[in-house]
């Protein structure tokens, strides 16, 4: 018996999550975090949230998807947030019931594809393996070692990319001599990399317009305007790249939105400098660790590894035409 969302299901779904989803590394849910991630999200849709129950009313499955025309790909794509089943009910038939319900809702809303990827605004935190409760704030796809991943492959979902989740304990971080040499070389070309200073840096908005990323344009502009630290690459005082913002989260994790170098200033090693200066800035404010994800074929992975990051988990970005 599959039903659309009703508030009365909350406690049972939280119990299901804390029994089953945690096996794939997801963080436990509380009433507050369940509300924060799902129910109070502006993208939550009762008609796109499903519960699978047995005849006696026992909740054995939960699935949630979301849509929004203002989201990346939102005009054509629906996002699969999660599908969770009890261990003894993880049959293809049960997965198919929940997945089919999500896909039907996407079609009803005029969507042409179903996606599992990092643009999903319902962010699911997960624990970093081998740590004492260190967590990342968002899963960028389906855990590549999960039962759900294997099921989606069988249902025609194509793996479009493999995201490597990477981790660094900042107690072990220091800037190597090689990067210091790059910094000196960049300085000889008129470039500097350091924390944003309104007395020394200008052109933030013009720099951000060089990136096709509305999140960066909004968040980095707001951070520099409001005094939140951001690492800036500049040439003669004009901003040409950024890394940040530099925010220590309550969990001890270093939060940052991204790193970008304006296309007109690529090729000077600024990306590497920005990243290492970002790590240094986090360590300076007492941040415990950093975590990030990047495509397995992204050349930047070598920069992260040079800083001491290791891959701790892999996620699959997946898509199916509806």
LOLODREN-115388 format. One line per field, with one value per residue (C-alpha): residue in three letters; y, z negated, x. Coordinates in Angstrom, 2 decimals, always signed. Each point is the difference from the previous one (the first is absolute). Example, Ala and Ser with C-alpha at 12.3 -4.5 7.8 and 13.67 -1.06 7.14 Angstrom:
BEGIN
res = c(ALA:SER)
v = c(-4.50:+3.44)
w = c(-7.80:+0.66)
u = c(+12.30:+1.37)
//
This chain:
BEGIN
res = c(UNK:UNK:UNK:UNK:UNK:UNK:UNK:UNK:UNK:UNK:UNK:UNK:UNK:UNK:UNK:UNK:UNK:UNK:UNK:UNK:UNK:UNK:UNK:UNK:UNK:UNK:UNK:UNK:UNK:UNK:UNK:UNK:UNK:UNK:UNK:UNK:UNK:UNK:UNK:UNK:UNK:UNK:UNK:UNK:UNK:UNK:UNK:UNK:UNK:UNK:UNK:UNK:UNK:UNK:UNK:UNK:UNK:UNK:UNK:UNK:UNK:UNK:UNK:UNK:UNK:UNK:UNK:UNK:UNK:UNK:UNK:UNK:UNK:UNK:UNK:UNK:UNK:UNK:UNK:UNK:UNK:UNK:UNK:UNK:UNK:UNK:UNK:UNK:UNK:UNK:UNK:UNK:UNK:UNK:UNK:UNK:UNK:UNK:UNK:UNK:UNK:UNK:UNK:UNK:UNK:UNK:UNK:UNK:UNK:UNK:UNK:UNK:UNK:UNK:UNK:UNK:UNK:UNK:UNK:UNK:UNK:UNK:UNK:UNK:UNK:UNK:UNK:UNK:UNK:UNK:UNK:UNK:UNK:UNK:UNK:UNK:UNK:UNK:UNK:UNK:UNK:UNK:UNK:UNK:UNK:UNK:UNK:UNK:UNK:UNK:UNK:UNK:UNK:UNK:UNK:UNK:UNK:UNK:UNK:UNK:UNK:UNK:UNK:UNK:UNK:UNK:UNK:UNK:UNK:UNK:UNK:UNK:UNK:UNK:UNK:UNK:UNK:UNK:UNK:UNK:UNK:UNK:UNK:UNK:UNK:UNK:UNK:UNK:UNK:UNK:UNK:UNK:UNK:UNK:UNK:UNK:UNK:UNK:UNK:UNK:UNK:UNK:UNK:UNK:UNK:UNK:UNK:UNK:UNK:UNK:UNK:UNK:UNK:UNK:UNK:UNK:UNK:UNK:UNK:UNK:UNK:UNK:UNK:UNK:UNK:UNK:UNK:UNK:UNK:UNK:UNK:UNK:UNK:UNK:UNK:UNK:UNK:UNK:UNK:UNK:UNK:UNK:UNK:UNK:UNK:UNK:UNK:UNK:UNK:UNK:UNK:UNK:UNK:UNK:UNK:UNK:UNK:UNK:UNK:UNK:UNK:UNK:UNK:UNK:UNK:UNK:UNK:UNK:UNK:UNK:UNK:UNK:UNK:UNK:UNK:UNK:UNK:UNK:UNK:UNK:UNK:UNK:UNK:UNK:UNK:UNK:UNK:UNK:UNK:UNK:UNK:UNK:UNK:UNK:UNK:UNK:UNK:UNK:UNK:UNK:UNK:UNK:UNK:UNK:UNK:UNK:UNK:UNK:UNK:UNK:UNK:UNK:UNK:UNK:UNK:UNK:UNK:UNK:UNK:UNK:UNK:UNK)
v = c(+0.00:+3.22:+3.36:+3.64:+1.95:+0.51:+1.63:-3.03:-2.02:+2.13:-2.05:-3.30:+1.42:+1.37:-3.44:-1.62:+2.48:-0.52:-3.76:-0.27:+3.20:+0.18:-3.24:+1.95:+2.58:+2.61:+1.98:-0.88:+2.11:+1.71:+1.63:+3.33:-1.08:-1.91:+3.15:+2.10:-2.21:-1.08:+1.47:+3.66:+0.06:+2.35:-2.88:-2.55:-1.39:-2.35:-1.41:-0.82:-1.74:-3.59:-2.59:-3.74:-1.86:-3.57:-0.98:+0.44:+3.59:-0.62:+2.46:-1.94:+2.60:+3.72:+1.96:+3.70:+2.03:+3.70:+2.40:+3.71:+2.07:+2.28:-2.92:-0.90:-2.16:+0.63:+0.67:-3.54:-2.10:-1.48:-0.84:-3.28:+0.80:-3.44:-3.44:-2.02:-3.48:-2.33:-2.56:-2.93:+1.83:+1.12:-1.79:+1.36:+0.03:+2.27:+2.29:+0.14:+1.05:+2.96:+0.98:-0.29:+2.34:+2.62:-0.27:+0.24:+3.22:+1.42:-0.80:+1.54:+3.22:-0.06:-1.11:-1.85:-1.66:-1.24:+0.93:-0.94:+2.67:+2.76:+2.74:-1.56:+2.66:-2.64:-0.67:-3.29:+0.05:-3.10:-1.16:-0.15:-3.58:-0.54:+3.22:+0.87:+1.33:+2.36:+0.64:+1.51:+2.14:-1.46:-3.24:+0.82:-3.12:-3.63:-1.81:-2.15:-3.00:+0.07:-2.31:+2.99:+0.68:-3.53:+0.20:+3.32:-1.40:-2.85:+2.45:+1.87:+2.74:+0.87:+0.86:+3.37:+0.71:-1.41:+2.51:-0.59:+1.18:+1.19:+0.77:+1.76:+0.27:+3.56:-0.79:-1.69:+2.89:+2.34:+1.86:-1.80:+1.76:-0.71:+2.14:+2.75:+0.06:+0.27:+2.92:+1.80:-0.66:+1.36:+3.07:+0.66:+0.13:+2.53:-2.46:-0.31:-2.44:+0.78:+0.77:+2.59:+3.51:+2.76:+2.48:-2.04:-1.91:+1.09:-1.40:-2.92:+0.11:+0.36:-3.01:-2.07:+0.78:-1.99:-3.20:-1.60:-0.78:+1.87:-1.51:+1.47:+3.34:+0.23:-1.53:+1.45:+3.48:-0.15:-1.31:+2.74:+2.61:-1.30:-0.63:-3.80:-1.08:-0.88:-0.79:+2.23:-0.19:+3.48:+1.77:+3.61:+0.04:-1.38:-3.27:-2.80:-3.07:-1.17:-2.88:-0.13:+1.26:-1.09:-1.22:-2.44:-1.98:-1.14:-3.53:+1.25:-0.34:+2.73:+1.15:+1.65:+0.51:-0.49:+1.24:+1.94:+1.78:+2.43:-1.52:+2.96:-0.77:-3.76:-1.60:+1.76:-2.67:+2.07:-2.91:-1.92:+3.11:+0.80:-3.52:-0.23:+3.50:-1.07:-3.03:+2.26:+2.50:-2.79:-1.31:+3.54:+0.34:-3.36:-2.13:-3.72:-1.45:+0.56:-2.17:+0.45:-1.97:+0.13:-1.98:-2.99:+1.34:+3.60:+0.97:+2.06:-3.26:+0.09:+3.39:-1.38:-3.06:+2.20:+1.86:-3.31:-0.85:-3.65:-1.50:-1.51:-0.77:+0.02:+1.12:-0.54:+2.81:-1.66:+0.87:-1.58:+1.46:-0.20)
w = c(+0.00:+1.16:-1.24:+0.47:-2.95:-3.22:-3.09:-2.07:+1.76:-1.36:-3.03:+1.88:+2.91:-2.40:-1.63:+3.43:+0.99:-3.23:+0.51:+3.74:+1.59:-2.58:+1.44:+3.11:-2.18:-0.25:-3.22:-2.40:+0.10:-2.89:+0.12:+0.46:+2.76:+1.83:+0.01:+1.07:+2.89:+1.25:-1.36:-0.26:+3.29:+2.53:+2.47:-2.14:+1.79:-1.77:+3.40:+0.67:-3.33:-0.48:-2.74:+0.56:-2.69:-0.68:-0.56:-3.76:+0.53:-0.62:+1.96:+2.06:+2.61:+0.56:+3.16:+0.65:+3.12:+0.75:+2.88:+0.58:+3.16:-1.73:-0.59:+2.40:+2.70:-1.89:+3.11:+1.28:-2.94:-3.17:-2.79:-1.90:-3.59:-1.59:+0.09:-3.22:-0.72:-2.99:+0.35:+0.29:+2.59:+2.42:+3.02:+3.53:-0.10:-3.04:+1.35:+3.26:-1.78:-1.65:+3.02:+2.26:-2.25:+0.17:+3.76:+0.47:-2.02:+2.08:+3.21:-1.42:-0.55:+3.57:-0.73:+2.66:-2.12:-3.51:-1.53:-3.06:-0.35:-2.16:+1.13:-2.16:-2.59:-2.59:-1.35:-1.84:-2.46:-0.32:-2.24:+1.27:-0.44:-2.48:-1.95:-3.35:+1.32:+2.61:+2.57:+3.42:+0.53:+3.29:+1.97:+3.66:+1.40:-0.80:-2.17:+2.54:-2.34:-0.81:+0.90:+1.48:+2.44:+1.38:+0.29:+1.89:+2.49:+0.68:+0.52:+2.78:-1.98:+1.56:-2.14:+1.40:-2.40:-3.07:-2.83:-2.38:-3.55:-1.46:-3.56:-1.82:-3.72:-0.18:-2.90:+2.64:+2.49:+0.94:+3.21:+1.76:+1.44:+3.53:-0.59:-1.63:+3.17:+2.11:-2.15:+0.63:+3.73:+0.07:-1.94:+2.65:+2.50:-2.10:-1.74:-3.72:-1.96:-3.45:-2.03:+1.46:-1.18:+1.24:-0.28:+2.44:+2.21:+2.42:+2.95:-1.88:+1.93:+3.37:-0.86:-1.01:+3.26:+1.71:-1.48:+1.08:-3.60:-1.68:-3.40:+0.11:+1.24:-2.90:-2.85:+0.68:+0.66:-3.27:-1.95:+1.15:-0.66:-3.50:-1.26:+0.33:+0.91:+3.65:+1.56:+3.02:+2.87:+1.35:+2.58:-0.76:-2.46:+2.42:-1.08:+2.51:-2.09:-3.34:-2.44:-2.81:-1.92:-2.99:-2.52:-2.87:-0.42:-3.40:+0.84:+0.33:+3.79:+2.30:+2.24:+3.33:+3.13:+2.50:+1.76:+3.24:+2.16:+2.65:+3.46:+1.03:-2.83:+0.22:+0.52:-2.83:-2.68:-1.82:-0.53:-2.00:-1.98:-0.82:-1.24:-2.22:-1.39:-0.69:-1.99:-1.91:-0.75:-1.38:-2.20:-1.28:-1.31:-1.79:+2.54:-0.68:+3.48:+3.58:+2.34:+3.63:+3.05:+3.52:+3.20:+0.25:+3.33:-1.20:+0.21:-3.19:-1.95:+0.17:-1.76:-2.79:-0.41:-0.15:-2.90:-1.83:+0.92:+0.48:+1.69:-2.67:+1.90:+3.55:+1.30:+3.40:+1.88:+1.92:+2.52:+1.87:+2.75:-0.95)
u = c(+0.00:+1.60:-1.26:+0.90:+1.31:-1.90:+1.48:-0.99:+2.74:+2.84:+1.03:-0.10:+2.02:+2.63:+0.29:+0.32:+2.70:+1.93:-0.10:+0.66:+1.33:+2.78:+1.37:+0.95:+1.73:-2.72:-0.28:-2.79:-3.16:-1.74:-3.39:+1.74:+2.39:-2.75:-2.08:+2.97:+1.08:-3.40:-3.21:+1.00:+1.88:-1.60:+0.32:-1.86:-3.05:-2.41:-0.93:+3.65:+0.64:-1.08:-0.26:-0.27:-1.95:-0.97:-3.62:+0.37:+1.19:+3.72:+2.14:+2.56:+0.98:+0.46:+0.75:+0.29:+0.60:-0.13:-0.42:+0.28:+0.23:+2.53:+2.41:+2.82:-1.65:-3.24:-2.05:+0.58:+1.23:-1.39:+2.44:-0.02:+0.98:-0.21:-1.57:+0.26:-1.34:+0.11:+2.79:-2.41:-2.14:+2.73:-1.41:+0.05:-3.79:-0.09:+2.72:-1.95:-3.19:+1.70:+2.08:-3.03:-1.96:+2.75:+0.31:-3.76:-0.07:+2.86:-1.90:-3.16:+1.95:+1.31:+3.55:+1.95:+2.68:+0.74:+3.34:+2.02:+2.67:+1.49:-2.41:-2.74:-0.93:-0.99:+3.47:+0.63:+2.94:+2.16:+2.82:+3.57:+1.25:+2.80:-0.58:-1.52:-3.30:+1.38:-2.69:-0.57:-3.07:-1.21:+0.02:+0.75:-1.64:-0.76:+2.59:+1.81:+0.09:-3.73:-2.86:-1.86:+2.84:-0.15:-3.78:+0.05:+2.51:-2.40:-2.86:+1.74:+1.72:+3.34:+2.99:+1.08:+2.86:+1.72:+0.47:+2.91:-0.65:+3.30:+1.07:+2.83:+0.73:+1.31:+2.33:+2.16:-0.03:+2.83:+0.84:+2.88:+3.04:-1.22:-3.09:+2.05:+2.12:-3.15:-1.10:+3.29:-0.29:-3.56:+1.12:+2.64:-2.87:-1.88:-2.36:-0.70:-2.18:-1.35:-3.10:-2.37:+0.73:-2.35:+2.87:+2.12:-2.42:-2.70:-1.91:-1.61:-3.27:+1.76:+2.16:-3.03:-1.76:+2.74:-1.45:-3.25:-0.91:-2.89:+0.89:+3.49:-1.28:-2.42:+2.02:+3.44:-1.37:-1.96:+2.99:+2.37:-2.69:-0.72:+3.53:+0.00:+3.58:+0.62:+3.38:+0.58:+2.45:+0.69:+2.10:+0.78:-2.88:-2.59:-1.59:+0.60:-0.84:-1.36:-0.22:-2.51:-1.76:+2.08:-2.59:+0.54:-3.19:-1.27:+1.14:+3.59:-0.08:+1.23:-2.82:+0.73:-2.07:+2.80:+3.12:+0.10:+2.54:-1.25:+0.60:+2.17:+2.46:+0.33:+3.40:+1.82:-0.44:-2.61:-2.37:+2.60:+0.97:-3.62:-0.64:+3.06:-0.63:-3.59:+1.20:+2.40:-2.78:-2.20:+2.78:+0.70:-3.58:+0.08:-1.86:+0.42:-0.37:-1.02:-1.99:-0.95:-0.96:+1.31:-0.37:+2.29:+1.33:+0.44:+3.71:-0.51:-0.02:+3.80:+0.01:-2.18:+2.20:+3.10:-1.63:-0.48:-3.60:-0.94:-3.06:-2.26:-3.20:-1.37:-3.39:-1.58:-1.75:-2.85:-2.69:-2.89:-2.18:-3.67)
//
